[in-house]
Amino acid sequence: MDVEQELKNTTGWNKIYETKFQVKMEEDFIDIFEDLLEKQGFSRMHGRIMAIIYLKEVSMTQAELERRSNFSRSSINKAVNTLQKLGYIRKRQKGEGKTIEYYLEWGPEEIFLAGIRDYLDFFRQIHERFSKLFKKNPKLEGLPSKRLKEFIEHLPEVNNILNKAVEKIDEIELVLKK
């Protein structure tokens, strides 16, 4: 076998290996998005759809999402409507026709920070609900258990931690916007 033929064969195998590597990386990326959105209370399908749109870098129709994700059109329709209503993705009309395309304006920073901020907002709401218990009984008299009293007594400390976490996220957002 001559050198030129050997080079062609090697290049072909390298291309196959490179393609497999790229597909594996893309699937790993999608898996991470699935985990991220699942942690935020969505289904893994929501994460997969959002990741596919993000990786595409341009708008995608529901038909394209159906081919790429292997989900049914009705499942995709429900998922994109949910993601769109919550501001995760946007939609626009494609050209003059009736076809709708979906796209993602967020970068990696916004995606991660939105998840963290949602989590902190949730804990603030829970904290507020616990604080109402304290306001109803500021002297903490006649509580049904000692542990409930301990829990309520530590609410100011928890509030301080939540405030510090929000301050840090605000600092991170400022740095990322520069």
PyMOL commands that place a pseudoatom at each C-alpha (Angstrom):
pseudoatom trace, name=CA, resn=MET, resi=1, chain=A, elem=C, hetatm=0, pos=[0.000, 0.000, 0.000]
pseudoatom trace, name=CA, resn=ASP, resi=2, chain=A, elem=C, hetatm=0, pos=[1.391, 3.387, -0.900]
pseudoatom trace, name=CA, resn=VAL, resi=3, chain=A, elem=C, hetatm=0, pos=[1.690, 6.277, 1.563]
pseudoatom trace, name=CA, resn=GLU, resi=4, chain=A, elem=C, hetatm=0, pos=[-1.105, 8.294, -0.041]
pseudoatom trace, name=CA, resn=GLN, resi=5, chain=A, elem=C, hetatm=0, pos=[-3.615, 5.425, 0.252]
pseudoatom trace, name=CA, resn=GLU, resi=6, chain=A, elem=C, hetatm=0, pos=[-2.578, 4.775, 3.859]
pseudoatom trace, name=CA, resn=LEU, resi=7, chain=A, elem=C, hetatm=0, pos=[-3.106, 8.464, 4.654]
pseudoatom trace, name=CA, resn=LYS, resi=8, chain=A, elem=C, hetatm=0, pos=[-6.622, 8.363, 3.148]
pseudoatom trace, name=CA, resn=ASN, resi=9, chain=A, elem=C, hetatm=0, pos=[-7.509, 5.317, 5.234]
pseudoatom trace, name=CA, resn=THR, resi=10, chain=A, elem=C, hetatm=0, pos=[-6.141, 6.887, 8.422]
pseudoatom trace, name=CA, resn=THR, resi=11, chain=A, elem=C, hetatm=0, pos=[-7.945, 10.149, 7.728]
pseudoatom trace, name=CA, resn=GLY, resi=12, chain=A, elem=C, hetatm=0, pos=[-11.212, 8.251, 7.250]
pseudoatom trace, name=CA, resn=TRP, resi=13, chain=A, elem=C, hetatm=0, pos=[-10.846, 6.488, 10.594]
pseudoatom trace, name=CA, resn=ASN, resi=14, chain=A, elem=C, hetatm=0, pos=[-9.890, 9.743, 12.288]
pseudoatom trace, name=CA, resn=LYS, resi=15, chain=A, elem=C, hetatm=0, pos=[-13.018, 11.361, 10.885]
pseudoatom trace, name=CA, resn=ILE, resi=16, chain=A, elem=C, hetatm=0, pos=[-15.185, 8.516, 12.180]
pseudoatom trace, name=CA, resn=TYR, resi=17, chain=A, elem=C, hetatm=0, pos=[-13.544, 8.714, 15.607]
pseudoatom trace, name=CA, resn=GLU, resi=18, chain=A, elem=C, hetatm=0, pos=[-13.876, 12.506, 15.640]
pseudoatom trace, name=CA, resn=THR, resi=19, chain=A, elem=C, hetatm=0, pos=[-17.572, 12.291, 14.717]
pseudoatom trace, name=CA, resn=LYS, resi=20, chain=A, elem=C, hetatm=0, pos=[-18.251, 9.694, 17.446]
pseudoatom trace, name=CA, resn=PHE, resi=21, chain=A, elem=C, hetatm=0, pos=[-16.423, 11.892, 19.950]
pseudoatom trace, name=CA, resn=GLN, resi=22, chain=A, elem=C, hetatm=0, pos=[-18.486, 14.938, 18.938]
pseudoatom trace, name=CA, resn=VAL, resi=23, chain=A, elem=C, hetatm=0, pos=[-21.757, 13.009, 19.192]
pseudoatom trace, name=CA, resn=LYS, resi=24, chain=A, elem=C, hetatm=0, pos=[-20.770, 11.705, 22.636]
pseudoatom trace, name=CA, resn=MET, resi=25, chain=A, elem=C, hetatm=0, pos=[-19.887, 15.214, 23.832]
pseudoatom trace, name=CA, resn=GLU, resi=26, chain=A, elem=C, hetatm=0, pos=[-23.175, 16.562, 22.523]
pseudoatom trace, name=CA, resn=GLU, resi=27, chain=A, elem=C, hetatm=0, pos=[-25.140, 13.796, 24.260]
pseudoatom trace, name=CA, resn=ASP, resi=28, chain=A, elem=C, hetatm=0, pos=[-23.255, 14.452, 27.512]
pseudoatom trace, name=CA, resn=PHE, resi=29, chain=A, elem=C, hetatm=0, pos=[-24.080, 18.165, 27.189]
pseudoatom trace, name=CA, resn=ILE, resi=30, chain=A, elem=C, hetatm=0, pos=[-27.759, 17.364, 26.625]
pseudoatom trace, name=CA, resn=ASP, resi=31, chain=A, elem=C, hetatm=0, pos=[-27.708, 15.033, 29.634]
pseudoatom trace, name=CA, resn=ILE, resi=32, chain=A, elem=C, hetatm=0, pos=[-26.370, 17.867, 31.806]
pseudoatom trace, name=CA, resn=PHE, resi=33, chain=A, elem=C, hetatm=0, pos=[-29.170, 20.167, 30.598]
pseudoatom trace, name=CA, resn=GLU, resi=34, chain=A, elem=C, hetatm=0, pos=[-31.695, 17.442, 31.408]
pseudoatom trace, name=CA, resn=ASP, resi=35, chain=A, elem=C, hetatm=0, pos=[-30.284, 17.216, 34.944]
pseudoatom trace, name=CA, resn=LEU, resi=36, chain=A, elem=C, hetatm=0, pos=[-30.245, 20.999, 35.317]
pseudoatom trace, name=CA, resn=LEU, resi=37, chain=A, elem=C, hetatm=0, pos=[-33.872, 21.487, 34.316]
pseudoatom trace, name=CA, resn=GLU, resi=38, chain=A, elem=C, hetatm=0, pos=[-35.005, 18.400, 36.207]
pseudoatom trace, name=CA, resn=LYS, resi=39, chain=A, elem=C, hetatm=0, pos=[-33.509, 19.924, 39.361]
pseudoatom trace, name=CA, resn=GLN, resi=40, chain=A, elem=C, hetatm=0, pos=[-35.600, 23.033, 38.645]
pseudoatom trace, name=CA, resn=GLY, resi=41, chain=A, elem=C, hetatm=0, pos=[-38.783, 20.943, 38.583]
pseudoatom trace, name=CA, resn=PHE, resi=42, chain=A, elem=C, hetatm=0, pos=[-39.106, 20.291, 34.854]
pseudoatom trace, name=CA, resn=SER, resi=43, chain=A, elem=C, hetatm=0, pos=[-39.060, 16.957, 33.075]
pseudoatom trace, name=CA, resn=ARG, resi=44, chain=A, elem=C, hetatm=0, pos=[-35.889, 15.701, 31.423]
pseudoatom trace, name=CA, resn=MET, resi=45, chain=A, elem=C, hetatm=0, pos=[-37.639, 16.273, 28.093]
pseudoatom trace, name=CA, resn=HIS, resi=46, chain=A, elem=C, hetatm=0, pos=[-37.711, 20.039, 28.800]
pseudoatom trace, name=CA, resn=GLY, resi=47, chain=A, elem=C, hetatm=0, pos=[-33.963, 19.962, 29.390]
pseudoatom trace, name=CA, resn=ARG, resi=48, chain=A, elem=C, hetatm=0, pos=[-33.348, 17.969, 26.215]
pseudoatom trace, name=CA, resn=ILE, resi=49, chain=A, elem=C, hetatm=0, pos=[-35.387, 20.360, 24.084]
pseudoatom trace, name=CA, resn=MET, resi=50, chain=A, elem=C, hetatm=0, pos=[-33.705, 23.415, 25.562]
pseudoatom trace, name=CA, resn=ALA, resi=51, chain=A, elem=C, hetatm=0, pos=[-30.243, 21.898, 25.033]
pseudoatom trace, name=CA, resn=ILE, resi=52, chain=A, elem=C, hetatm=0, pos=[-31.026, 20.966, 21.428]
pseudoatom trace, name=CA, resn=ILE, resi=53, chain=A, elem=C, hetatm=0, pos=[-32.185, 24.505, 20.687]
pseudoatom trace, name=CA, resn=TYR, resi=54, chain=A, elem=C, hetatm=0, pos=[-29.092, 25.907, 22.408]
pseudoatom trace, name=CA, resn=LEU, resi=55, chain=A, elem=C, hetatm=0, pos=[-26.722, 23.667, 20.443]
pseudoatom trace, name=CA, resn=LYS, resi=56, chain=A, elem=C, hetatm=0, pos=[-28.392, 24.456, 17.121]
pseudoatom trace, name=CA, resn=GLU, resi=57, chain=A, elem=C, hetatm=0, pos=[-27.476, 28.166, 17.457]
pseudoatom trace, name=CA, resn=VAL, resi=58, chain=A, elem=C, hetatm=0, pos=[-30.396, 29.114, 15.200]
pseudoatom trace, name=CA, resn=SER, resi=59, chain=A, elem=C, hetatm=0, pos=[-34.172, 28.832, 15.465]
pseudoatom trace, name=CA, resn=MET, resi=60, chain=A, elem=C, hetatm=0, pos=[-35.788, 25.412, 15.211]
pseudoatom trace, name=CA, resn=THR, resi=61, chain=A, elem=C, hetatm=0, pos=[-39.289, 24.378, 14.217]
pseudoatom trace, name=CA, resn=GLN, resi=62, chain=A, elem=C, hetatm=0, pos=[-41.264, 21.734, 16.081]
pseudoatom trace, name=CA, resn=ALA, resi=63, chain=A, elem=C, hetatm=0, pos=[-40.685, 19.347, 13.171]
pseudoatom trace, name=CA, resn=GLU, resi=64, chain=A, elem=C, hetatm=0, pos=[-36.907, 19.799, 13.516]
pseudoatom trace, name=CA, resn=LEU, resi=65, chain=A, elem=C, hetatm=0, pos=[-37.143, 19.311, 17.280]
pseudoatom trace, name=CA, resn=GLU, resi=66, chain=A, elem=C, hetatm=0, pos=[-39.191, 16.158, 16.705]
pseudoatom trace, name=CA, resn=ARG, resi=67, chain=A, elem=C, hetatm=0, pos=[-36.533, 14.687, 14.393]
pseudoatom trace, name=CA, resn=ARG, resi=68, chain=A, elem=C, hetatm=0, pos=[-33.654, 15.643, 16.675]
pseudoatom trace, name=CA, resn=SER, resi=69, chain=A, elem=C, hetatm=0, pos=[-35.186, 14.689, 20.027]
pseudoatom trace, name=CA, resn=ASN, resi=70, chain=A, elem=C, hetatm=0, pos=[-37.246, 11.597, 19.100]
pseudoatom trace, name=CA, resn=PHE, resi=71, chain=A, elem=C, hetatm=0, pos=[-40.223, 12.968, 21.054]
pseudoatom trace, name=CA, resn=SER, resi=72, chain=A, elem=C, hetatm=0, pos=[-43.715, 13.181, 19.583]
pseudoatom trace, name=CA, resn=ARG, resi=73, chain=A, elem=C, hetatm=0, pos=[-44.948, 16.457, 18.124]
pseudoatom trace, name=CA, resn=SER, resi=74, chain=A, elem=C, hetatm=0, pos=[-47.611, 16.799, 20.852]
pseudoatom trace, name=CA, resn=SER, resi=75, chain=A, elem=C, hetatm=0, pos=[-45.022, 16.293, 23.624]
pseudoatom trace, name=CA, resn=ILE, resi=76, chain=A, elem=C, hetatm=0, pos=[-42.746, 18.868, 22.026]
pseudoatom trace, name=CA, resn=ASN, resi=77, chain=A, elem=C, hetatm=0, pos=[-45.655, 21.278, 21.647]
pseudoatom trace, name=CA, resn=LYS, resi=78, chain=A, elem=C, hetatm=0, pos=[-46.455, 21.065, 25.375]
pseudoatom trace, name=CA, resn=ALA, resi=79, chain=A, elem=C, hetatm=0, pos=[-42.798, 21.405, 26.355]
pseudoatom trace, name=CA, resn=VAL, resi=80, chain=A, elem=C, hetatm=0, pos=[-42.014, 24.408, 24.140]
pseudoatom trace, name=CA, resn=ASN, resi=81, chain=A, elem=C, hetatm=0, pos=[-45.197, 26.151, 25.280]
pseudoatom trace, name=CA, resn=THR, resi=82, chain=A, elem=C, hetatm=0, pos=[-44.160, 25.713, 28.912]
pseudoatom trace, name=CA, resn=LEU, resi=83, chain=A, elem=C, hetatm=0, pos=[-40.575, 26.835, 28.285]
pseudoatom trace, name=CA, resn=GLN, resi=84, chain=A, elem=C, hetatm=0, pos=[-41.791, 29.790, 26.232]
pseudoatom trace, name=CA, resn=LYS, resi=85, chain=A, elem=C, hetatm=0, pos=[-44.338, 30.952, 28.848]
pseudoatom trace, name=CA, resn=LEU, resi=86, chain=A, elem=C, hetatm=0, pos=[-41.625, 30.888, 31.514]
pseudoatom trace, name=CA, resn=GLY, resi=87, chain=A, elem=C, hetatm=0, pos=[-39.188, 32.845, 29.358]
pseudoatom trace, name=CA, resn=TYR, resi=88, chain=A, elem=C, hetatm=0, pos=[-36.630, 30.073, 28.831]
pseudoatom trace, name=CA, resn=ILE, resi=89, chain=A, elem=C, hetatm=0, pos=[-37.110, 30.089, 25.069]
pseudoatom trace, name=CA, resn=ARG, resi=90, chain=A, elem=C, hetatm=0, pos=[-38.712, 32.480, 22.600]
pseudoatom trace, name=CA, resn=LYS, resi=91, chain=A, elem=C, hetatm=0, pos=[-40.779, 31.896, 19.486]
pseudoatom trace, name=CA, resn=ARG, resi=92, chain=A, elem=C, hetatm=0, pos=[-41.170, 33.753, 16.216]
pseudoatom trace, name=CA, resn=GLN, resi=93, chain=A, elem=C, hetatm=0, pos=[-42.887, 33.256, 12.898]
pseudoatom trace, name=CA, resn=LYS, resi=94, chain=A, elem=C, hetatm=0, pos=[-40.703, 31.811, 10.162]
pseudoatom trace, name=CA, resn=GLY, resi=95, chain=A, elem=C, hetatm=0, pos=[-40.916, 33.962, 7.064]
pseudoatom trace, name=CA, resn=GLU, resi=96, chain=A, elem=C, hetatm=0, pos=[-44.390, 34.665, 5.692]
pseudoatom trace, name=CA, resn=GLY, resi=97, chain=A, elem=C, hetatm=0, pos=[-45.859, 31.264, 6.555]
pseudoatom trace, name=CA, resn=LYS, resi=98, chain=A, elem=C, hetatm=0, pos=[-47.525, 29.840, 9.642]
pseudoatom trace, name=CA, resn=THR, resi=99, chain=A, elem=C, hetatm=0, pos=[-44.451, 27.934, 10.793]
pseudoatom trace, name=CA, resn=ILE, resi=100, chain=A, elem=C, hetatm=0, pos=[-43.199, 28.885, 14.246]
pseudoatom trace, name=CA, resn=GLU, resi=101, chain=A, elem=C, hetatm=0, pos=[-39.536, 28.695, 15.198]
pseudoatom trace, name=CA, resn=TYR, resi=102, chain=A, elem=C, hetatm=0, pos=[-38.104, 28.509, 18.698]
pseudoatom trace, name=CA, resn=TYR, resi=103, chain=A, elem=C, hetatm=0, pos=[-34.825, 29.994, 19.816]
pseudoatom trace, name=CA, resn=LEU, resi=104, chain=A, elem=C, hetatm=0, pos=[-32.830, 30.652, 22.954]
pseudoatom trace, name=CA, resn=GLU, resi=105, chain=A, elem=C, hetatm=0, pos=[-31.370, 34.053, 23.785]
pseudoatom trace, name=CA, resn=TRP, resi=106, chain=A, elem=C, hetatm=0, pos=[-29.657, 33.015, 27.001]
pseudoatom trace, name=CA, resn=GLY, resi=107, chain=A, elem=C, hetatm=0, pos=[-25.988, 32.262, 27.301]
pseudoatom trace, name=CA, resn=PRO, resi=108, chain=A, elem=C, hetatm=0, pos=[-24.474, 29.752, 29.732]
pseudoatom trace, name=CA, resn=GLU, resi=109, chain=A, elem=C, hetatm=0, pos=[-24.302, 32.336, 32.538]
pseudoatom trace, name=CA, resn=GLU, resi=110, chain=A, elem=C, hetatm=0, pos=[-27.999, 33.149, 32.421]
pseudoatom trace, name=CA, resn=ILE, resi=111, chain=A, elem=C, hetatm=0, pos=[-28.942, 29.489, 32.278]
pseudoatom trace, name=CA, resn=PHE, resi=112, chain=A, elem=C, hetatm=0, pos=[-26.963, 28.598, 35.399]
pseudoatom trace, name=CA, resn=LEU, resi=113, chain=A, elem=C, hetatm=0, pos=[-27.819, 31.752, 37.304]
pseudoatom trace, name=CA, resn=ALA, resi=114, chain=A, elem=C, hetatm=0, pos=[-31.524, 31.397, 36.537]
pseudoatom trace, name=CA, resn=GLY, resi=115, chain=A, elem=C, hetatm=0, pos=[-31.469, 27.950, 38.100]
pseudoatom trace, name=CA, resn=ILE, resi=116, chain=A, elem=C, hetatm=0, pos=[-29.636, 29.181, 41.175]
pseudoatom trace, name=CA, resn=ARG, resi=117, chain=A, elem=C, hetatm=0, pos=[-31.838, 32.257, 41.506]
pseudoatom trace, name=CA, resn=ASP, resi=118, chain=A, elem=C, hetatm=0, pos=[-35.013, 30.140, 41.144]
pseudoatom trace, name=CA, resn=TYR, resi=119, chain=A, elem=C, hetatm=0, pos=[-33.752, 27.875, 43.897]
pseudoatom trace, name=CA, resn=LEU, resi=120, chain=A, elem=C, hetatm=0, pos=[-33.000, 30.818, 46.191]
pseudoatom trace, name=CA, resn=ASP, resi=121, chain=A, elem=C, hetatm=0, pos=[-36.366, 32.416, 45.424]
pseudoatom trace, name=CA, resn=PHE, resi=122, chain=A, elem=C, hetatm=0, pos=[-38.046, 29.165, 46.381]
pseudoatom trace, name=CA, resn=PHE, resi=123, chain=A, elem=C, hetatm=0, pos=[-36.157, 29.043, 49.686]
pseudoatom trace, name=CA, resn=ARG, resi=124, chain=A, elem=C, hetatm=0, pos=[-37.043, 32.681, 50.368]
pseudoatom trace, name=CA, resn=GLN, resi=125, chain=A, elem=C, hetatm=0, pos=[-40.723, 31.817, 49.921]
pseudoatom trace, name=CA, resn=ILE, resi=126, chain=A, elem=C, hetatm=0, pos=[-40.380, 28.875, 52.281]
pseudoatom trace, name=CA, resn=HIS, resi=127, chain=A, elem=C, hetatm=0, pos=[-38.498, 31.072, 54.754]
pseudoatom trace, name=CA, resn=GLU, resi=128, chain=A, elem=C, hetatm=0, pos=[-41.293, 33.655, 54.599]
pseudoatom trace, name=CA, resn=ARG, resi=129, chain=A, elem=C, hetatm=0, pos=[-43.871, 30.990, 55.355]
pseudoatom trace, name=CA, resn=PHE, resi=130, chain=A, elem=C, hetatm=0, pos=[-41.882, 29.814, 58.370]
pseudoatom trace, name=CA, resn=SER, resi=131, chain=A, elem=C, hetatm=0, pos=[-41.429, 33.425, 59.493]
pseudoatom trace, name=CA, resn=LYS, resi=132, chain=A, elem=C, hetatm=0, pos=[-45.203, 33.849, 59.541]
pseudoatom trace, name=CA, resn=LEU, resi=133, chain=A, elem=C, hetatm=0, pos=[-45.325, 31.091, 62.145]
pseudoatom trace, name=CA, resn=PHE, resi=134, chain=A, elem=C, hetatm=0, pos=[-42.972, 33.155, 64.285]
pseudoatom trace, name=CA, resn=LYS, resi=135, chain=A, elem=C, hetatm=0, pos=[-45.024, 36.347, 63.795]
pseudoatom trace, name=CA, resn=LYS, resi=136, chain=A, elem=C, hetatm=0, pos=[-48.159, 34.533, 64.951]
pseudoatom trace, name=CA, resn=ASN, resi=137, chain=A, elem=C, hetatm=0, pos=[-46.410, 33.525, 68.177]
pseudoatom trace, name=CA, resn=PRO, resi=138, chain=A, elem=C, hetatm=0, pos=[-43.401, 35.839, 68.796]
pseudoatom trace, name=CA, resn=LYS, resi=139, chain=A, elem=C, hetatm=0, pos=[-42.805, 34.500, 72.314]
pseudoatom trace, name=CA, resn=LEU, resi=140, chain=A, elem=C, hetatm=0, pos=[-42.829, 30.935, 71.012]
pseudoatom trace, name=CA, resn=GLU, resi=141, chain=A, elem=C, hetatm=0, pos=[-45.131, 29.837, 73.816]
pseudoatom trace, name=CA, resn=GLY, resi=142, chain=A, elem=C, hetatm=0, pos=[-47.187, 26.689, 73.732]
pseudoatom trace, name=CA, resn=LEU, resi=143, chain=A, elem=C, hetatm=0, pos=[-45.577, 25.193, 70.651]
pseudoatom trace, name=CA, resn=PRO, resi=144, chain=A, elem=C, hetatm=0, pos=[-46.276, 21.498, 70.082]
pseudoatom trace, name=CA, resn=SER, resi=145, chain=A, elem=C, hetatm=0, pos=[-42.593, 20.516, 70.183]
pseudoatom trace, name=CA, resn=LYS, resi=146, chain=A, elem=C, hetatm=0, pos=[-39.161, 21.699, 71.260]
pseudoatom trace, name=CA, resn=ARG, resi=147, chain=A, elem=C, hetatm=0, pos=[-37.787, 21.061, 67.757]
pseudoatom trace, name=CA, resn=LEU, resi=148, chain=A, elem=C, hetatm=0, pos=[-40.331, 23.431, 66.211]
pseudoatom trace, name=CA, resn=LYS, resi=149, chain=A, elem=C, hetatm=0, pos=[-39.214, 26.128, 68.646]
pseudoatom trace, name=CA, resn=GLU, resi=150, chain=A, elem=C, hetatm=0, pos=[-35.541, 25.519, 67.737]
pseudoatom trace, name=CA, resn=PHE, resi=151, chain=A, elem=C, hetatm=0, pos=[-36.370, 25.677, 64.060]
pseudoatom trace, name=CA, resn=ILE, resi=152, chain=A, elem=C, hetatm=0, pos=[-38.215, 28.982, 64.338]
pseudoatom trace, name=CA, resn=GLU, resi=153, chain=A, elem=C, hetatm=0, pos=[-35.485, 30.477, 66.546]
pseudoatom trace, name=CA, resn=HIS, resi=154, chain=A, elem=C, hetatm=0, pos=[-32.928, 29.860, 63.782]
pseudoatom trace, name=CA, resn=LEU, resi=155, chain=A, elem=C, hetatm=0, pos=[-34.951, 31.584, 61.043]
pseudoatom trace, name=CA, resn=PRO, resi=156, chain=A, elem=C, hetatm=0, pos=[-33.066, 34.915, 61.312]
pseudoatom trace, name=CA, resn=GLU, resi=157, chain=A, elem=C, hetatm=0, pos=[-29.799, 33.031, 60.776]
pseudoatom trace, name=CA, resn=VAL, resi=158, chain=A, elem=C, hetatm=0, pos=[-31.255, 31.271, 57.743]
pseudoatom trace, name=CA, resn=ASN, resi=159, chain=A, elem=C, hetatm=0, pos=[-32.460, 34.616, 56.377]
pseudoatom trace, name=CA, resn=ASN, resi=160, chain=A, elem=C, hetatm=0, pos=[-28.929, 36.042, 56.685]
pseudoatom trace, name=CA, resn=ILE, resi=161, chain=A, elem=C, hetatm=0, pos=[-27.523, 33.086, 54.741]
pseudoatom trace, name=CA, resn=LEU, resi=162, chain=A, elem=C, hetatm=0, pos=[-30.135, 33.515, 51.995]
pseudoatom trace, name=CA, resn=ASN, resi=163, chain=A, elem=C, hetatm=0, pos=[-29.375, 37.243, 51.750]
pseudoatom trace, name=CA, resn=LYS, resi=164, chain=A, elem=C, hetatm=0, pos=[-25.636, 36.566, 51.448]
pseudoatom trace, name=CA, resn=ALA, resi=165, chain=A, elem=C, hetatm=0, pos=[-26.273, 33.990, 48.720]
pseudoatom trace, name=CA, resn=VAL, resi=166, chain=A, elem=C, hetatm=0, pos=[-28.382, 36.467, 46.734]
pseudoatom trace, name=CA, resn=GLU, resi=167, chain=A, elem=C, hetatm=0, pos=[-25.672, 39.135, 47.133]
pseudoatom trace, name=CA, resn=LYS, resi=168, chain=A, elem=C, hetatm=0, pos=[-23.073, 36.706, 45.756]
pseudoatom trace, name=CA, resn=ILE, resi=169, chain=A, elem=C, hetatm=0, pos=[-25.266, 35.858, 42.782]
pseudoatom trace, name=CA, resn=ASP, resi=170, chain=A, elem=C, hetatm=0, pos=[-25.744, 39.576, 42.103]
pseudoatom trace, name=CA, resn=GLU, resi=171, chain=A, elem=C, hetatm=0, pos=[-21.944, 40.012, 42.188]
pseudoatom trace, name=CA, resn=ILE, resi=172, chain=A, elem=C, hetatm=0, pos=[-21.477, 37.097, 39.782]
pseudoatom trace, name=CA, resn=GLU, resi=173, chain=A, elem=C, hetatm=0, pos=[-24.071, 38.541, 37.404]
pseudoatom trace, name=CA, resn=LEU, resi=174, chain=A, elem=C, hetatm=0, pos=[-22.257, 41.891, 37.381]
pseudoatom trace, name=CA, resn=VAL, resi=175, chain=A, elem=C, hetatm=0, pos=[-18.931, 40.222, 36.591]
pseudoatom trace, name=CA, resn=LEU, resi=176, chain=A, elem=C, hetatm=0, pos=[-20.461, 38.132, 33.806]
pseudoatom trace, name=CA, resn=LYS, resi=177, chain=A, elem=C, hetatm=0, pos=[-22.150, 41.139, 32.209]
pseudoatom trace, name=CA, resn=LYS, resi=178, chain=A, elem=C, hetatm=0, pos=[-18.794, 42.920, 31.784]
for i in range(1, 178): cmd.bond("trace and resi %d" % i, "trace and resi %d" % (i + 1))
show_as sticks, trace
zoom trace
